[in-house]
Amino acid sequence: MTGDRNGESGSGKHQLTVFLSFLWILCPVFCIQSYVSAEEYTFDISEIEKKPYHLGGYAEVKPVLFWLDRKASLHKLRFYNRDEGSKIEEYNAELQLEGSIEKGISRLYIMTNTQYRKSYLGDSQKTIIYEGYLSLKPSVSLKIDLGKKTLKWGKGYAWNPAAFIDKPKDPDDPELSREGFIVASADYIKSFKGPLKTLSFTPVVIPVYEHINDSFGEVNNLNFAVKLYLLLYDTDIDFIFLAGGSKTTRYGMDFSRNITTNFEIHGEFAFINDYKKNYIDRNGNNFRKEYDAKSYLLGIRYLTELDTTYIIEYYHDGTGFTSDKMKDYFEFINKGYDSYVSTGSDALLKTALNVTEGNYGRINPMRNYLYTRISQKEPFDILYFTPSVTAILNIDDRSFSLSPELLYTGITNLELRLKTAFIAGERKSEYGEKQNDCRAELRIRYYF
């Protein structure tokens, strides 16, 4: 059995690699061909017709300045063998490109993301294909997708507990693009008269093998997900299911409804069967707990007559750590740091680094959070100017982050954003033990 699976893995890997390479090669070729063909026509009607191709993206630069908290546990963990002073600088550049070409019932789409970073760790650069897939639409009701795709399931703004096959958002900047997974999916849509206006059925196949979606979960498994969407009594409702060997079975649902034109409510619920949590105590002893985890989110979005937008969400993460478990983690880091100072051995700190990755080091590793974002469009009649403030409160330990920002879009295709983030909390709290107290960044993004 093992030999057969490895053979299937190699074959699948080869086919998918060839397929994605085929997309990468043909997309610009078709785009150039379409462009040349378009140049041959001189009729004015061509300027208003939908073009069969699209090319776009953005380029940005983002310098960042961090003010460090030298007494914090995570500062000790990451800087125990180096002294960077009280501030560190970081310079980021990003190029995101996307393109598509349509012909008949088919559409090719690709999005790439290239990031460059210069920090105290040195220079780094990486290019990732965020999405690259082929869509076939044989009828108005049916669409089939094959390739790398971000599905964007869930109704939450900052978090999506029911988005079982999407990578998690960064609640500090939830609108950023994210890398997808290689999947095969279909969408069947049907419209009705009556209380049920629309129904859609979305089955998804997620292969997980070596070098193919290997960050999704355990390898050498074929996983299946389903989403059933209903527009029922003017309420958007999704029922979601995931099964396979890479992750334990999961069930979810979400909803969204406009109470009035300017007031919307939304929510999500997720049930994870036999979730396995790894954690340590203050002495570094490792434990594993298996249980059924329940996560949920409830939120509102409200737009006032003065163009002020409020987004508020409460999020409970059943897979998160309690305050006591986080305190044990921080105390173990401090113990490891004291050992390093007295003996020169960093063995305990390396153990702490290992349990941090993908576990305690998640963006929000604890259980209960409150998210609030307030933005004001063009205050005092200042055109193209939108100030806003975002607060994320850890309800369990009362630590928080507060991020005011200023956004200006008055220059065509150019976006200027100045953002700061202040974090505060007591010792052994989530935000109180972050490596920095404050962050300031300027993002200059040009769209094309």
NUFIVO-327133 format. One record per residue (C-alpha): residue number from 1; residue in three letters; x, y, z. Coordinates in Angstrom, 2 decimals. Example, Ala and Ser with C-alpha at 12.3 -4.5 7.8 and 13.67 -1.06 7.14 Angstrom:
<nodes>
   nr  rest        u        v        w
    1   ALA    12.30    -4.50     7.80
    2   SER    13.67    -1.06     7.14
</nodes>
This chain:
<nodes>
   nr  rest        u        v        w
    1   MET     0.00     0.00     0.00
    2   THR     2.78     2.45     0.88
    3   GLY     4.53     1.87    -2.43
    4   ASP     1.31     2.49    -4.39
    5   ARG     0.69     5.75    -2.58
    6   ASN     4.18     7.01    -3.23
    7   GLY     3.75     6.15    -6.90
    8   GLU     0.46     8.03    -7.03
    9   SER     2.10    10.96    -5.25
   10   GLY     4.92    11.16    -7.76
   11   SER     2.55    10.89   -10.71
   12   GLY     0.16    13.48    -9.28
   13   LYS     3.01    15.81    -8.46
   14   HIS     4.36    15.52   -12.00
   15   GLN     0.99    16.11   -13.63
   16   LEU     0.15    19.11   -11.49
   17   THR     3.62    20.58   -11.97
   18   VAL     3.27    20.22   -15.73
   19   PHE    -0.23    21.71   -15.60
   20   LEU     0.83    24.78   -13.62
   21   SER     3.87    25.24   -15.82
   22   PHE     1.50    25.05   -18.80
   23   LEU    -0.61    27.84   -17.29
   24   TRP     2.46    29.94   -16.56
   25   ILE     3.80    29.58   -20.11
   26   LEU     0.57    29.94   -22.05
   27   CYS    -0.99    32.82   -20.12
   28   PRO     1.42    35.53   -21.37
   29   VAL     1.46    33.94   -24.85
   30   PHE    -2.31    34.12   -25.16
   31   CYS    -2.35    37.59   -23.65
   32   ILE     0.14    38.83   -26.24
   33   GLN    -1.79    37.11   -29.02
   34   SER    -5.04    38.68   -27.83
   35   TYR    -3.37    42.07   -27.58
   36   VAL    -2.07    41.83   -31.15
   37   SER    -5.50    40.78   -32.37
   38   ALA    -7.14    43.67   -30.54
   39   GLU    -4.75    46.13   -32.18
   40   GLU    -6.01    45.09   -35.62
   41   TYR    -9.50    46.45   -34.92
   42   THR   -10.18    50.17   -35.13
   43   PHE   -13.93    50.20   -34.42
   44   ASP   -14.96    52.34   -31.47
   45   ILE   -17.22    49.53   -30.27
   46   SER   -14.13    47.54   -29.22
   47   GLU   -13.40    50.06   -26.50
   48   ILE   -16.62    49.26   -24.66
   49   GLU   -16.71    45.52   -25.26
   50   LYS   -15.35    43.21   -22.61
   51   LYS   -11.81    42.19   -23.49
   52   PRO   -10.92    38.49   -23.44
   53   TYR    -7.80    39.16   -21.37
   54   HIS    -6.85    41.05   -18.26
   55   LEU    -3.47    42.11   -16.87
   56   GLY    -3.00    44.00   -13.62
   57   GLY    -1.54    44.08   -10.16
   58   TYR     0.36    46.41    -7.92
   59   ALA     3.85    47.32    -6.75
   60   GLU     4.51    48.61    -3.26
   61   VAL     7.23    49.63    -0.87
   62   LYS     6.75    49.51     2.88
   63   PRO     9.37    50.67     5.39
   64   VAL     8.62    49.63     8.99
   65   LEU    10.06    50.77    12.31
   66   PHE     9.71    48.63    15.46
   67   TRP    10.21    49.80    19.05
   68   LEU    11.27    46.72    20.99
   69   ASP    10.20    45.57    24.45
   70   ARG    13.44    44.13    25.80
   71   LYS    11.74    42.63    28.87
   72   ALA     9.15    40.68    26.89
   73   SER     9.38    36.90    26.62
   74   LEU     9.21    36.84    22.82
   75   HIS    11.99    39.44    22.64
   76   LYS    14.17    37.19    24.81
   77   LEU    13.29    34.20    22.62
   78   ARG    14.22    35.85    19.34
   79   PHE    17.06    38.16    20.40
   80   TYR    18.75    36.20    23.21
   81   ASN    22.03    35.90    21.29
   82   ARG    22.09    39.35    19.68
   83   ASP    21.60    42.97    20.72
   84   GLU    19.66    45.06    18.23
   85   GLY    19.11    47.99    20.59
   86   SER    15.72    49.55    21.29
   87   LYS    14.59    49.91    17.65
   88   ILE    14.89    47.88    14.48
   89   GLU    14.16    48.87    10.91
   90   GLU    12.69    46.74     8.16
   91   TYR    12.26    47.49     4.46
   92   ASN     9.75    45.62     2.34
   93   ALA     8.95    45.64    -1.37
   94   GLU     6.20    43.65    -3.04
   95   LEU     5.08    43.00    -6.60
   96   GLN     1.76    41.26    -7.19
   97   LEU     0.75    40.37   -10.74
   98   GLU    -2.46    38.86   -12.01
   99   GLY    -3.73    38.00   -15.43
  100   SER    -6.49    36.08   -17.14
  101   ILE    -7.49    35.03   -20.63
  102   GLU   -10.94    33.84   -21.69
  103   LYS   -11.94    31.87   -24.75
  104   GLY   -15.30    30.18   -25.15
  105   ILE   -16.19    28.29   -21.98
  106   SER   -12.63    28.39   -20.60
  107   ARG   -10.70    30.92   -18.53
  108   LEU    -7.09    30.85   -17.36
  109   TYR    -6.19    32.89   -14.29
  110   ILE    -2.89    33.39   -12.48
  111   MET    -1.72    35.56    -9.58
  112   THR     1.91    35.74    -8.46
  113   ASN     3.37    37.49    -5.45
  114   THR     7.03    38.49    -5.08
  115   GLN     8.27    39.83    -1.75
  116   TYR    11.62    41.34    -0.83
  117   ARG    12.60    42.07     2.76
  118   LYS    15.65    43.65     4.32
  119   SER    15.80    43.34     8.10
  120   TYR    18.16    42.61    10.97
  121   LEU    18.22    39.00     9.70
  122   GLY    19.54    40.09     6.31
  123   ASP    17.99    40.16     2.85
  124   SER    15.34    37.68     1.70
  125   GLN    13.29    37.32    -1.46
  126   LYS    10.60    34.86    -2.51
  127   THR     8.12    34.48    -5.35
  128   ILE     4.96    32.45    -4.83
  129   ILE     2.12    31.57    -7.17
  130   TYR    -0.85    32.56    -5.03
  131   GLU    -3.38    31.30    -7.56
  132   GLY    -3.18    29.60   -10.95
  133   TYR    -6.14    27.66   -12.26
  134   LEU    -8.25    26.78   -15.26
  135   SER   -12.02    27.43   -15.18
  136   LEU   -14.51    25.73   -17.44
  137   LYS   -18.10    26.95   -17.65
  138   PRO   -20.08    24.54   -19.81
  139   SER   -23.39    26.12   -18.78
  140   VAL   -24.76    29.09   -16.88
  141   SER   -25.32    26.86   -13.84
  142   LEU   -22.03    24.93   -13.77
  143   LYS   -18.39    25.94   -13.36
  144   ILE   -15.36    23.66   -12.87
  145   ASP   -11.98    24.86   -11.55
  146   LEU    -8.67    22.99   -11.55
  147   GLY    -5.44    24.36   -10.09
  148   LYS    -4.24    26.53    -7.22
  149   LYS    -7.03    28.64    -5.75
  150   THR    -8.07    30.62    -2.69
  151   LEU   -11.70    29.74    -1.98
  152   LYS   -12.43    32.54     0.54
  153   TRP   -15.10    30.70     2.48
  154   GLY   -16.71    32.24     5.55
  155   LYS   -18.47    35.50     6.33
  156   GLY   -16.19    36.95     9.02
  157   TYR   -14.07    40.01     8.32
  158   ALA   -11.09    39.45    10.67
  159   TRP   -11.40    35.68    11.26
  160   ASN   -13.03    32.72     9.48
  161   PRO   -13.31    29.68    11.77
  162   ALA   -15.36    27.78     9.16
  163   ALA   -12.91    28.36     6.27
  164   PHE   -11.41    24.88     6.58
  165   ILE    -9.47    24.96     3.30
  166   ASP    -8.21    28.55     3.33
  167   LYS    -5.07    29.83     5.00
  168   PRO    -5.88    32.08     7.99
  169   LYS    -6.24    35.82     7.62
  170   ASP    -4.07    38.35     9.40
  171   PRO    -6.69    40.26    11.47
  172   ASP    -4.34    43.26    11.53
  173   ASP    -4.71    43.46     7.72
  174   PRO    -7.46    41.00     6.70
  175   GLU    -7.86    42.20     3.11
  176   LEU    -4.40    41.05     2.02
  177   SER    -4.27    38.37    -0.68
  178   ARG    -3.41    34.86     0.51
  179   GLU    -1.85    31.83    -1.09
  180   GLY    -4.30    29.14    -2.08
  181   PHE    -4.14    25.35    -2.30
  182   ILE    -4.13    23.07    -5.34
  183   VAL    -7.70    21.81    -5.67
  184   ALA   -10.30    20.52    -8.07
  185   SER   -13.70    22.11    -7.48
  186   ALA   -17.08    22.64    -9.09
  187   ASP   -19.92    25.11    -8.56
  188   TYR   -23.50    24.24    -9.45
  189   ILE   -25.99    27.11    -9.08
  190   LYS   -29.76    26.99    -9.35
  191   SER   -32.30    29.82    -8.97
  192   PHE   -35.87    29.49    -7.67
  193   LYS   -38.98    31.51    -7.02
  194   GLY   -40.13    31.72    -3.42
  195   PRO   -38.37    31.97    -0.06
  196   LEU   -35.39    29.97    -1.39
  197   LYS   -34.05    32.18    -4.16
  198   THR   -30.67    30.57    -4.86
  199   LEU   -28.97    27.25    -4.13
  200   SER   -25.39    26.35    -4.98
  201   PHE   -23.39    23.18    -4.37
  202   THR   -19.56    23.26    -4.27
  203   PRO   -17.61    19.99    -3.95
  204   VAL   -13.82    20.29    -3.58
  205   VAL   -11.01    17.71    -3.78
  206   ILE    -7.74    18.59    -1.96
  207   PRO    -4.78    16.29    -2.63
  208   VAL    -2.07    16.35     0.05
  209   TYR     1.20    14.71    -0.91
  210   GLU     4.87    15.56    -0.67
  211   HIS     5.36    19.00    -2.30
  212   ILE     1.62    19.22    -3.04
  213   ASN    -0.37    21.06    -0.36
  214   ASP     1.96    19.55     2.26
  215   SER     1.27    22.48     4.61
  216   PHE    -2.42    21.54     4.69
  217   GLY    -1.96    18.54     6.98
  218   GLU    -0.74    14.95     7.00
  219   VAL     0.60    13.87     3.61
  220   ASN    -0.44    10.98     1.36
  221   ASN    -4.15    11.70     1.70
  222   LEU    -6.96    12.80    -0.57
  223   ASN    -9.38    15.16     1.19
  224   PHE   -12.92    16.19     0.31
  225   ALA   -14.86    19.34     1.22
  226   VAL   -18.37    20.45     0.41
  227   LYS   -20.15    23.78     0.70
  228   LEU   -23.92    24.11     0.30
  229   TYR   -25.07    27.72    -0.16
  230   LEU   -28.63    28.94     0.31
  231   LEU   -30.15    32.38    -0.23
  232   LEU   -33.14    31.79     2.04
  233   TYR   -35.47    34.59     3.17
  234   ASP   -32.82    37.11     2.03
  235   THR   -30.23    35.48     4.28
  236   ASP   -26.98    34.03     2.94
  237   ILE   -26.32    30.65     4.58
  238   ASP   -23.47    28.17     4.02
  239   PHE   -23.13    24.61     5.31
  240   ILE   -19.53    23.32     5.14
  241   PHE   -17.98    19.88     5.58
  242   LEU   -14.37    18.61     5.40
  243   ALA   -13.19    14.99     5.58
  244   GLY   -10.04    13.09     4.71
  245   GLY    -6.87    11.91     6.37
  246   SER    -4.90    15.17     6.45
  247   LYS    -7.14    16.79     9.05
  248   THR    -9.81    15.47    11.34
  249   THR   -13.44    15.74    10.19
  250   ARG   -14.91    19.24    10.45
  251   TYR   -18.40    20.71    10.19
  252   GLY   -19.23    24.38     9.78
  253   MET   -21.87    26.90     8.90
  254   ASP   -22.08    30.64     8.40
  255   PHE   -24.68    33.29     7.67
  256   SER   -24.99    36.91     6.65
  257   ARG   -28.09    39.12     6.53
  258   ASN   -28.79    42.78     5.88
  259   ILE   -31.19    43.94     8.57
  260   THR   -31.37    47.32     6.83
  261   THR   -29.51    48.77     3.86
  262   ASN   -26.72    50.01     6.16
  263   PHE   -26.75    47.34     8.87
  264   GLU   -25.52    43.76     8.37
  265   ILE   -25.01    40.89    10.80
  266   HIS   -22.93    37.78    10.17
  267   GLY   -21.66    34.73    11.99
  268   GLU   -19.77    31.46    11.70
  269   PHE   -19.65    28.20    13.62
  270   ALA   -17.13    25.35    13.34
  271   PHE   -16.98    21.93    14.97
  272   ILE   -13.64    20.08    14.75
  273   ASN   -13.76    16.41    15.64
  274   ASP   -10.85    14.93    17.66
  275   TYR    -8.69    18.05    17.56
  276   LYS    -5.13    17.37    18.78
  277   LYS    -3.47    20.15    20.80
  278   ASN     0.21    20.11    21.79
  279   TYR     1.35    22.21    24.72
  280   ILE     4.07    22.44    27.37
  281   ASP     4.19    23.29    31.06
  282   ARG     6.51    25.80    32.71
  283   ASN     9.23    23.12    33.00
  284   GLY     9.12    22.24    29.31
  285   ASN     7.28    18.92    29.61
  286   ASN     5.29    18.13    26.47
  287   PHE     1.63    17.12    26.51
  288   ARG    -1.04    16.32    23.93
  289   LYS    -4.76    16.72    24.46
  290   GLU    -7.42    15.38    22.11
  291   TYR   -10.93    16.80    22.22
  292   ASP   -13.81    18.09    20.08
  293   ALA   -13.23    21.81    19.50
  294   LYS   -15.98    24.36    18.87
  295   SER   -15.23    27.80    17.42
  296   TYR   -17.63    30.58    16.53
  297   LEU   -17.82    34.21    15.45
  298   LEU   -20.55    36.83    15.56
  299   GLY   -20.21    40.25    13.97
  300   ILE   -21.90    43.35    12.61
  301   ARG   -21.11    45.93     9.96
  302   TYR   -22.85    49.30    10.21
  303   LEU   -22.60    52.33     7.89
  304   THR   -23.91    55.62     9.26
  305   GLU   -25.38    58.51     7.27
  306   LEU   -22.08    60.34     7.77
  307   ASP   -20.15    57.53     6.00
  308   THR   -18.68    56.12     9.18
  309   THR   -18.25    52.35     9.03
  310   TYR   -18.22    50.19    12.15
  311   ILE   -17.11    46.54    12.05
  312   ILE   -17.34    44.63    15.33
  313   GLU   -16.69    40.90    15.78
  314   TYR   -16.50    38.54    18.72
  315   TYR   -14.44    35.42    18.10
  316   HIS   -14.14    32.29    20.22
  317   ASP   -11.42    29.85    19.11
  318   GLY   -11.96    26.43    20.64
  319   THR    -8.48    25.35    19.46
  320   GLY    -6.79    28.23    21.31
  321   PHE    -4.86    28.23    24.59
  322   THR    -6.22    29.31    27.95
  323   SER    -4.51    32.07    29.95
  324   ASP    -2.89    29.48    32.23
  325   LYS    -1.40    27.55    29.32
  326   MET     0.00    30.74    27.81
  327   LYS     1.51    31.74    31.15
  328   ASP     3.25    28.36    31.34
  329   TYR     4.67    28.97    27.86
  330   PHE     5.99    32.42    28.76
  331   GLU     7.45    31.15    32.04
  332   PHE     9.28    28.38    30.18
  333   ILE    10.81    30.97    27.82
  334   ASN    11.97    33.05    30.80
  335   LYS    13.42    29.93    32.41
  336   GLY    15.28    29.13    29.20
  337   TYR    16.60    32.69    28.96
  338   ASP    17.85    32.63    32.57
  339   SER    19.58    29.33    31.83
  340   TYR    21.25    30.85    28.76
  341   VAL    22.49    33.87    30.73
  342   SER    23.90    31.74    33.56
  343   THR    25.29    28.77    31.61
  344   GLY    25.50    29.86    27.98
  345   SER    23.32    26.91    26.90
  346   ASP    20.37    27.75    24.61
  347   ALA    18.88    24.23    24.62
  348   LEU    15.70    25.28    26.43
  349   LEU    15.24    28.30    24.17
  350   LYS    15.54    26.09    21.09
  351   THR    12.84    23.85    22.55
  352   ALA    10.67    26.95    23.04
  353   LEU    11.28    27.98    19.41
  354   ASN    10.15    24.54    18.23
  355   VAL     6.83    24.67    20.10
  356   THR     6.27    28.28    18.98
  357   GLU     6.23    27.48    15.27
  358   GLY     2.65    26.92    14.09
  359   ASN     1.38    26.52    17.66
  360   TYR     1.93    29.21    20.28
  361   GLY     3.21    31.41    17.46
  362   ARG    -0.13    31.66    15.65
  363   ILE    -1.36    35.19    14.96
  364   ASN    -3.95    34.91    17.76
  365   PRO    -3.17    31.78    19.80
  366   MET    -5.70    32.21    22.60
  367   ARG    -9.46    31.73    22.91
  368   ASN   -11.57    34.89    23.07
  369   TYR   -11.14    38.09    21.08
  370   LEU   -13.07    41.26    20.29
  371   TYR   -12.33    43.06    17.03
  372   THR   -13.43    46.66    16.37
  373   ARG   -12.70    48.77    13.32
  374   ILE   -14.00    52.31    12.77
  375   SER   -13.32    54.17     9.53
  376   GLN   -14.51    57.58     8.37
  377   LYS   -14.72    58.41     4.68
  378   GLU   -13.61    61.96     3.74
  379   PRO   -14.01    63.72     7.12
  380   PHE   -14.29    67.53     7.02
  381   ASP   -14.82    67.17     3.23
  382   ILE   -11.20    66.17     2.67
  383   LEU   -11.51    64.26    -0.59
  384   TYR    -9.94    60.80    -0.98
  385   PHE    -8.93    60.72     2.69
  386   THR   -10.03    57.93     5.06
  387   PRO    -8.77    57.73     8.64
  388   SER    -9.53    54.62    10.67
  389   VAL    -8.63    52.81    13.85
  390   THR    -8.57    49.08    14.59
  391   ALA    -8.55    47.51    18.05
  392   ILE    -8.10    43.81    18.88
  393   LEU    -8.77    42.90    22.51
  394   ASN    -7.80    39.60    24.06
  395   ILE   -10.77    39.17    26.38
  396   ASP    -9.10    36.47    28.49
  397   ASP    -6.06    38.46    29.65
  398   ARG    -7.19    42.03    28.77
  399   SER    -4.18    42.72    26.57
  400   PHE    -4.78    44.53    23.27
  401   SER    -3.46    46.17    20.13
  402   LEU    -4.59    49.57    18.86
  403   SER    -3.83    50.55    15.26
  404   PRO    -4.73    53.99    13.88
  405   GLU    -4.14    54.58    10.17
  406   LEU    -4.45    57.29     7.54
  407   LEU    -5.31    56.38     3.93
  408   TYR    -5.08    58.75     0.94
  409   THR    -6.09    57.80    -2.62
  410   GLY    -6.22    61.21    -4.32
  411   ILE    -3.56    60.36    -6.93
  412   THR    -4.68    58.09    -9.76
  413   ASN    -3.74    54.45    -9.09
  414   LEU    -1.65    55.42    -6.06
  415   GLU    -2.49    54.51    -2.47
  416   LEU    -0.67    56.01     0.52
  417   ARG    -1.20    54.50     3.97
  418   LEU     0.44    55.50     7.22
  419   LYS    -0.25    53.04    10.00
  420   THR     0.92    52.64    13.57
  421   ALA     0.25    49.88    16.06
  422   PHE     0.46    50.14    19.84
  423   ILE     0.27    46.98    21.92
  424   ALA    -0.18    46.78    25.66
  425   GLY    -0.81    44.26    28.39
  426   GLU     0.47    42.91    31.66
  427   ARG     3.37    40.51    31.86
  428   LYS     2.48    36.93    30.81
  429   SER    -0.36    38.22    28.64
  430   GLU    -0.47    37.74    24.87
  431   TYR     0.21    41.32    23.77
  432   GLY     2.21    42.17    26.88
  433   GLU     4.83    39.59    25.85
  434   LYS     5.13    40.58    22.18
  435   GLN     8.66    41.47    21.09
  436   ASN     7.77    45.11    20.33
  437   ASP     5.67    47.79    22.02
  438   CYS     4.98    49.85    18.93
  439   ARG     5.22    49.66    15.15
  440   ALA     5.00    52.37    12.48
  441   GLU     4.82    51.72     8.76
  442   LEU     4.30    53.63     5.53
  443   ARG     2.80    51.73     2.61
  444   ILE     3.09    53.19    -0.88
  445   ARG     1.18    51.07    -3.38
  446   TYR     0.76    51.68    -7.11
  447   TYR    -1.92    49.80    -9.02
  448   PHE    -1.66    49.08   -12.74
</nodes>
